[in-house]
Amino acid sequence: MTVRAMRLAMKRPQVLAYLKRERGVVLAHITLQNPHRLAELRDQDENRAAAVQAARALEALTEGDRPMSDAPSERPGVVIQIIQPAVPARAPGITIDMTPNPRSEIMGSKSNAD
């Protein structure tokens, strides 16, 4: 199979679905080995920090049978969210020209003189 044929096959939905299924099988197999590896790390004496972390991970697995993740865990308490409304766009205002007009000054002085 050529590289071009593989690229074209990757555009087909049935090929993508097959690859996702196979990826899921491989990941399931790998994650099934995690408790065994954690137990090996827990039982070793060379790196005590790794042993403690492995013991914590094993306890977390047995508590909820869910894999550990980097996502924040839910904890009791109150969460305060401060949400500010978006500032509305302002419509352009009226522009007033404040520059002096020499003609009006001349005319103004004539009208005062009359």
Buried (B, 14 or more C-beta within 10 A) or exposed (E): EEEEEEEEBEEEEEEEEEEEEEEEEEEEEEEEEBBEEBEEBBEEEEEEEEBEBBBEBBEBBEEEEEEBEEEEEEEEEEEEEEEEEEEEEEEEEEEEEEEEEEEEEEEEEEEEEE
